[in-house]
Amino acid sequence: MAQRTICLCDGEYIGIETIFTVIDGKQINIKDKVEALRKKSRQNKLTCPCGCGAVLILVASDNNLRERHFRLKVRDDENRCNFKKESKCSIDSKIILKCWLDDKLKDDNLESRVSICDVDDINRKCEFTFLSRAKSIAISYSYDRVNLSDEKFDILESNSKGIKIIYIVDKSNEAVCGQYPEKLMKIQERQGYCLYLSLSDDDNYYKAKLDAVFFEQDVEGLWQEIKFASGIINQFDIVESGEILYDDNTLTQLLVLSKEKFIQERELIKKRCEQEKIKKEFQRQMEKEDAEKLIAEYNKQKQIEAERKEREEKEKKEAFIERVKNDFENKDTPIIDEDGNRWVKCKYCEKIARDSEFGSHGGPGSVNVGTCRECEKNNPDVYKEINAYFDKYRKSENSNVCPKCGGNLKERSGVNGSFIGCNNFPKCRYTRNINKK
């Protein structure tokens, strides 16, 4: 940190940058101002700017002028002093700006760190970094974006009495990552653009750079920093109106051209994106239609194959039935097809089908004969026969024939104890209690 770069003298703040100017590209101490400041130091007229009243002396030499400018005359005053140190980069930047203004404005009475109360009748702490009353031009430099507040800007502008204010910030404050540059936008809203100051490693005036940038949102809504003028600070001039010139154009003119170019490119990119979006949507629709056609063709082929299999199955069934239709009355063994399916003939409607379509079948003398489910449900003769069959065997205490389907009865066990059930379960669900026989 640079130590004590400012003092208070005769009610005015004096920054160490006031004793510098530029000659042939070199930052040179101004003899008359150094001697005048040294004289006031000997007269104890330099006091601490924090208001503690401590007396300061100018102790800087040619070798360490940048590092230590003033110090307390009495060491014990340090305990009651509230002076805030300034960064070395900040004071070096102010020296560069002082040299730039001397070079461009040619004003021997350039003031530094001018409180707004010295310009207008207002008791506030805001200040101009530099002020040329003769040219009505002021510089407001901020090393840290923390100092970029609406209150500060409003106070400076509303009490500047026609003074043209140029806002400059340190390069380290440039915006990144597409975020909304809230602090820097405060400058852009007032000045139209932002000015970045960056120094070389050796703090040479002819190596210090100014970048003029503005902020706009791109097609995706991200904030971009667009540089429209960049060069060493000596390439930037200041005209009487307070406008800054670069390459024979005002920054305002360059800003308009750069903005128009950016907006045109953004609209072109936007149009290309919309066209690409339409193209992708068309491709997606075509792919969707192609997929639907493939699915429809697949379903059609699947349906044709199912109908073919159904037709073959029907023909196979009809051929099998034709081949065995005379065997249902003569055979004593079940009729089984080559797939292992058992076939039964309904004794009522003479329907021939798989045993799964029959409510009951089999039994002594009728291995391949049964009653289909349709007849069980709709043929009244079935109930009469079942009841007669049941009555016949119910009277026999030793009967082991199921009165419902003709199957074999046997003793079974359940949750409620033992009972008599049919061996054709679950197709036949006939049961009776053991004690009722």
N, C-alpha and C positions, 0 to 999 in steps of 0.2 A: 504494500500500500504506500502511495506517496503521502508524505507527512506535511500537514499544514500548508496547503497550496493557496490559501486565501487569507486576507486580513481585512480589518475594518479601519478606514482612515478618513477622518473628517466626515463621518456619517455615510461614507460610500464603501462598497466592497471592492477590493482590488485583488484580482486573481493574478498569479505569477505569469500567466500567459500574456498579460498586457505588455511585458517588457520584451516580447519577441516580435520579430518581423522576418521577412524572407528577402535575401539578396542573392541573386545568381543561383537560386535553388537551395540555398543554405539558410537554416533558421539561425538568425543572428540576434544577440541581445542588443536592445536599443540603449545606447550609452546614456542619453539624457534621462530616460525613464529609470534606468538602474540607479543612476546617481541620485535622482530625486527621491526614489523609494528608500535608498540607503540613508539619505539625510533625514527623512521623516522617521526612520528607524532609530537614528541617534537621538532624535528629539522626543522619543517615546510616544509618537503619535499613532503607532500601529498597535491595534488591540485585537483581541480574539473575536471572531465573527459570531461566536455562540452567545455573546452578550454577558459573559461572566466578568468582563472588565480587565482581564489579564493582559499585560503589555507583551507585545511580540517584537522580536528583532529579526532583521533579515540576515541570515547567516550563510546563505548559499554562495558558493564560489563557482568558478567557471566549470569545474569538473563535476560537481554534484548538484547543479542547479535544478535538475529535473527530479532529484530524489528527495531533497530536504530544503524547503524554501524559507520557512519561518520557524521559530521556536519560541517557547515561553522564556521571557527574560528572567523570571523567578520560578525556579523548579517547583516550589511548593504550590504554585497556582494550578498545577495539574490536577489536584484533588477536587477543585471546584469547577473545573472546565468540562463542558459537555460537547466540545468540538468533535464532529464526525469526520473521520479520515476519508480521503478520496482515492480511488484506485489510480494506479500509475497510467493505465490505458486511458482513463477518463481525462486526466490532465494533459497527456500527450496529444489526445484528440483535440482538445481545446487549443493547444498551441498550434497545431496544424491548421485549424479553422481560423485562428487569428492571423496566421501568415497568409492564408487564402484571401481573407477579406482585405488585408493590407494590399495584397497584390492586385485585387480586382476593383476595390472601391476607392483606393487612394485617399482614405480619410484619416488624417493625423489624430483626430479626436475620437477614435473608436473606443467605446466603453465596453467593459466586461461585467458579467454577473449583475446586471441592472435590475433592481427590484421593481416590480410593477408600480409600487407606490411612488417611485421617482418619475414615472411617466404620467400617471393619472392619480387622482385623489382617492386612493383606495388602500386600506391598510391590510395587505395580504403578503404572504411570503413568496409568491410565485415570482420568477425572474426571467429575464432574457439572458441567454448566455453571452450574446454580443449585441450591441446596439449602435447603429450609425444614425445619429439624429439628423445629420446633414443630408443623408440619402433616404431617410425614413425607411430603413431596412433593419430588421432584427433577425438574429439566429436563435432558435431554441434547440439546443442539443441535449439528447438523452442517452446516457450510456446504458441504462437499464430500462426495459419496457415497463417496469413497475411504475415509473414516473409518468407514463402516458395516461393521464386521467382526463376525463371530460371536464372536471372542475378546473383543472389547470389550464386547459385549452380555452375554455369559456372565459376565464378571468383575463388571460393574455389578450384574447381577441376583442373582448368587449371594452377593454380599457387601454387599447394601444393607440388610439387617436390617429388612425390612418396609416400606421406603420405596417409595412409589408413584412409578414413573419415567414421565415423559411424554417421548416422542421427537418431536423436531421437526427438519425439514430445510429447507434453502433451496429456494425455488420453482424455481430453475434445475435442480434434480435430477429434475424430473418425467419420467416415462417417456413414450416416443414410439415410433411405427412398429410397434406390435404385438409388440415383442420382450418376452421374459420379463424383468421388472424384478428381477434377481437381488438387488441390494443393498437395494432398497426392500422387497422381500418379506421380508427379515430383520426389518424393523420390523413389517410386517403380521402376521407369524407370532407376534410377541410382544404387540403392542398391539391387533391386529385391524384397524388402519387406519393411514394415514400422514397427517401434518400438514405442510403446506407453509406457510412464512412468506415473504411478499413485501412489500417496502418501497415507499413512494412516492418520487418524485424528491427531495422535500425532507425525507425521513426523519421525517415527522410521525407521531406515535403514533396519532392517530385516522384515519390513512389506511393504516396497515399492515394487511395482510390475512392471514387464516388460511383455508386450504382443507383440508377433510377428504376424503380419497379412499381407495378400496380398488381392488384389481386382481382381475379375473376374465377368464376366456377366453370369447370369443364363440362363435357357432355354427361359425365357420371355424377355431377354435383359436387366433386371434390374441388377445393380451393387451390388454385395454381398461382405461383408467383412469376410474373412475366417481366423480364428485364428488357427495357427499351432504350437505355443509354448506360454506357459503362466506360470508364476511363480514369486516368490519373486526375486528381482534383484540379490541377492547373489547366486542364482542357475545358473546364466548366467556367463560364463567365457570368457575371451578374450585370444586367442592364439597369437603367435608371428606374424602370417600373418595378424593379424587384424580381423580374423574371430571370430564370437561369437559362443560359444559352449553352448548347452543346452541338458542335459541328454545324455552326451557323443557323441552327434552329432552336426555338425555345422548347423547353421540356414539355410545355403544354401542347405544342404542335406535334412533337414526336409521340406524345401520349395518345393523341387523337388517332394518328396513323397506326400506331401499334395496337390500339384497342380495336379499330376497324378490322385490321388484319386478323387479330385473334378471334373476333366474333365471326368473321367470314369463314375462317378455318373451322371454328366450332360448329357453325351451321352446316358446313360441308361434311364434317365428321358425323354430325347428327343425321344428315340426309343419308349418308352411306350406311350408318347403323340401322336406320329405318328400312332402307332397301335390303340390307342383309337380313334384317328381321323378317321382312316380307318373303324374301327368298327362302329362309329357313322354315317359315310357316308353310310356304307352298310345298317345300320338300317334305315337311312333316305330313302334310295333308296327302301328298302323293304316296308316301310310305304307308300311311294309314289305309288309303284306298287299296293299295297293292296287298297289304296284309289282310284286309277284309275280303278281297278277291281270293287270296290263297285259302283263307279260312272257309269261305263259301265253297270253293272247289273241293277242299278236304272233306267238308261236311257232306257234300253231294256224293263224293266217292265213297264215303263211309256209309251213307244211306243206301247207295247202290249195292255195296258189299253186304250190308245187313239184309236187304231185300233178297239178294242172291242166296245168302245162307238160309234165310227163312224159307225161300222157295225150295231149296235143296232139302232142307229139313222136312218140309211138308211132303215133298215127293218121296223122300226116304220113309217117312211115316206111313204114307199111303201104300207104298210098295210092301212095307213090312206087314201092315194090317191085311192087305190082300193075300199075302203069303200065309198068314197064320189064322185067318178068320174062322177056319173050320176046325181049329185045334182047341178052342176054348172049352168045348163040351166033351172032347174025347181024352184030353191029356189029364193025367193025375199029378203032374209036376208043374210048377209055375212057368209061365212063358216069359223068358228073359231075352232082350235084344242084345246085340253085339256091344252096346255101350253099358250094359249092366242094369238097364231099366226094366222093371217088371210091368207087364201089361195085363189088364183085367177087362172083362166084358160085363156090362150092366145087364142084369137079368130082367130088368123092366123095359128100358128103352133100347137095349142092345148096343149101347155106345161102347166103343173100344177105345181105351185110353190108358195112360200110365196110372199106376196105383195111387199116386198123389192126388188124383182127381176123384177118388172114391172115399166115401165115408166108412165103408166096411167091405171086406172081401175075404175070400178063403174059407177054410173050414172043411169038415168031412164032406166029400162028394161035390164040393164046389171050390176047388183050389183056384181056378182062374175066373171065377164068377163073383160078382159083388153088387153093391148098390152105389151108384154114382151120387155125388153131392146134390145135383139138380133134382134127382128123383127123391132123395131123402127129404129135400125141402118142399117139393111141389107135388109128389105122387101120394095120394091118400092110401093107396094099396100097401105102401111100404109100412105105414104105421100099423095097419091091421096085421100084417105078417109078423112084424116085430113083436107086437103084443101077444099074438098067438104063440109065437116061438118062446117068448118069455114066460107065458103062463104054463107052457108045456114043461119047461125045465125048472120052473120055480117050485113045482110040487115035488120034484125029486130031490130028496135031501142029499143024495150023493152025486148030483149033477155037477160036472166040471166043464160044461160047455157054456160059453158066453151067450146069453139070450139076445144080445144086441147084434153081434157080428159073427157068432159061431166059433170064436176063438177059444183057447183053453183058459180056464180060470185057475188062479193059484193064490195062495195066501201071501199077503204083502204087509209091510210095516210102514207106518206113517207117524206124523206128529201126535195124532190122537190114538195111537195104538195099532193093533193088527186089523186087517180087513181083507176081503176077497176082491181081486182085481183081474182085469183081462190082460193076457200077455201081448195083445196088440196095442197097448198103450204106447205112445200118446194118441194114435189114430182112433182108438176106441177107449172111451173113458168110463166104461161100465164098472161100477163098484157096488158091493153090498156088505153089510155088517156080518161078521162071523156068527153072531148069536141069532140072526134072522134067516140065514141060509136061503 
